[in-house]
Amino acid sequence: MSQGNHAYIDHVRRLEQRLGSGNEALRLAVGGESEAVGKLEYYLLRSLGLTTGPLVVDIGCGSGRLAQQLAPDKGIRYIGTDVVPRLIESAQALTMRDDWKFSVVDDVQIPCTDNVADFVTFFSVLTHTTHEESFKYLQEASRCLKVGGHVVISFLEFRLPWHWETFIASVKAKAGRPLIQFLDRDAIATWAGHSGPAVDSFFDGDKGHIPIPEEIRWENGTSMKSLGNLGQSVAVLRKV
């Protein structure tokens, strides 16, 4: 198990020690705002062609933000992975989908056969992996995807001023805290070129680009209408 995986498992353990072993600790372990972020992730996939029947592979599924939104559609097949067993347990309990596969992983691997996935998602995952691990993950995603399938990545980048606060927080973080990794678009494009999928598009994290058919409310009282964003920037790759 990598040092980064240990750090994230310890992070979840500390939250549960401080807040108790309930849903609040597990919700905060993945950044909070479970419902709003999950809906935005879901509508992003819908905008990229998600319909009934595909296989969605959700890397770093956490406590089930995206999975909860997908679960009502009985036609969607799903594989969720995470390095933290407690988060996997939460996602399984939340979705109540016995036909779905949830796996704890301790290495850069995707428990999926070749050429079967329609989507492989990395929502706030490559923000916590080394560049070498990120490249290996894209190789794995390319192996799993069907031709025409999509890789969807959310990421932090220095070109957006409002991501700077996250970087400063990581500078001040105590030793042993989970890694906060920034990426740039050239790196993602280079990794894609050497792993298989082609870059379809990039979206700025501070601009609306996700069509949303409902008003999405955040816990601080603000809301999004018509077009939303995840806060993190988004890269969309496609296997050709």
N, C-alpha and C positions, 0 to 999 in steps of 0.2 A: 504494500500500500504506500502511495506517495506521501510525502510530507504535507502537501496541500490537502489531501484527503483527511489526514489526521487533524489538521487545523480546522477543517469544516465540521468534522464530527465533534471536536472539542467545543467549537462555537455553539452548536446546538445543545450540547450537554450543559454548558454554562447558562444558556438561556432557560433551560428547564430547571436548573437549580435555583435560578433567581425568580422565575415566574411560575414555577410548578409545571407538572408534566401534562398540561392541557393544550388546547388548540392555539392559545395566544402565543406561546413560546414557539411553536412550530410555524405559525403564520409569520412571526417576526424574523424567524430564521431565514426566510426567503425574501425579506424586504418589506413585508406587510402588503396592504392593498390587494389582497388576494382576489377579490371579486372584480375590481376594476381592471387590474392587469390581466387577469385571466380572460375577461371579455375582449380586451384589446388584442391579445394574442389570437384568440379564436377568430375575430373578425379580420385580422390580418391574413390568416390562412384562408378564410372564405374569399377574400379579395384575390388570392392567388390560385383559386380554382378548387378549394376544398368542397367536396360534395359528399353525399352518402356513399359509403363503400370503400374509401381509401384506407391505407395503412399509414398511421402517423407514428413516428418514432420520436419520442420526447426525451431528449437527453437532459439530465439535470431537472427532472420533473418536479423535484421538491415535494411539497405537501399537497400538490395536486391542483395548482391554479388553472392551468390549461385543461388538464384532465377533467376537472369538474364541469367545465363548459362543453366539452365534447361528449361526456357520458350520456346525456339524454338521447343522442342519436345512436340507435341500436345497430345501425349499419357500419359505423366507424370501427375499424380495428385499431389497436393501440398497443404500443410497447413503451413503457416508461422506465427510465433508469435514474439512479442517484447513488452517490457514495455514502449517504447517511441512512442507515436502516430505519431510524425513527421517522424520517420523512417519507420513506416508501410505505411504511405501515399506515401513516396518515392518509396518503393518497389512495391506497387501496380501500381504506374504510370510508373515505369521502365519496368515492365513485360507485362503490358497490357493483363493480363489473367483474364478475367471476370469469368472464371470457377474455379479459384483458391480461396482459403479461406485465408484471412489475418486477424489476430486478435490481438488487444491490450490486454495484460494480466497484472493483477496487483497482482498476487499471483502465487505460484508454482502449475501450472495447465496446462494441455495440452488439448485443445478443440478438442478431437478426441475420437471416440468410441473405444470399446475394440477390440483387436485382428484384426486390419485392416491395420496397417502400415508396410511397408517393410523396411523403414529407419527412424530412429529418430536421428537427428544430433544436436550436441551441439558444434558448432564451436565458440571458445572463449566465452563461456557462463559460464562454471563452474569456469572460471578465475575471475568472478565477483559475485559469490554467496557464501554464507556461506556453510560450510560442511553439515549442517543440510538441507539446501535448495537443495544442490546437491544430497543428498541421496533421498530426496522426489522426485526430478526430475527423478531419475533413476527408482523409483517405478512407476511413471506416465508413463515413456517410456516403461517399461515392460508391463504395462496394455495395452498400445496402439498397441504394436507390434504383428504381426503374429508370429507363431512358425517359426524359421529360419530367422526372421528379425534381422536387425543390429542396434545397438546403436553406433554412432561414436562421439568421444569426443576429442577435442583438449585442451591441458592443459599445464601449466607451472610447471616445477619441478626443485628442487634444484640440482639434479644430473647432469644437463647440465650447464657447466660454463657460457655459453652465456646468460642464463636466469637470471644470477645474476644482471645484469644491470637493468633489469626490476624491480627486487625486491628493489634495492637501490632507484630507481625512486619512488617507492611506499612509501618507508621510508621517503623520502623528500617531498612527496606530501602534499599539504595543506589540512586541515580538510574540509570535505564535498565533496572531490573528490571521484569518483567511487572506490569501493573496488577492489584491485588486490589480488587475492587468488592463492596461490601455492598449488598443490596437490602432492601426491606421489602414486606410483603404488600399494602399499599395500592398501592404502585407497580405491582406485577405485575397486580393486579386492574384498575387504571386502564388500563394498557397493553393488557390483554386486551379491555377494553370498547371501546377505540378501534381494535383491530386485527381483531377477529372472534370468536375463541374465547371461551367462557365458562369461568369458574373452576369446576372440579369440587370440588377439595379441596386443602388444605394439610396437610403432615405435618412435625412437629418433627424436626429432625435428631438429637436425642438420645433419641428414643423409638422402640421397635420398631414397625414398621408394614408391613414387607415379609414376606409369608409365604415361608419358606424350607424346602424339603423335605429339606435336608441340613445337617449342621454345617459352618459356614464358619469356617475358621481364618485368623487374621491372623498376620503375620510376627513379631509380638511374643509369640506364644503364646496369646493370648486367642482366644475363639471366640464365635460366635453360633449360637443354635438357635431354631427355631420362628418367631421374628419378628426381623428384622434392620433396620438403618438404615444410611444412607450417611455419617452424620456431618453432611453438609450437609442443610438442610431441603429439602423437595420440594414443588413446585407442580404440580398436574395440571390442565390446561385441555382443553376439548373443543369441537370445532367444531360449531355447531348451525345 
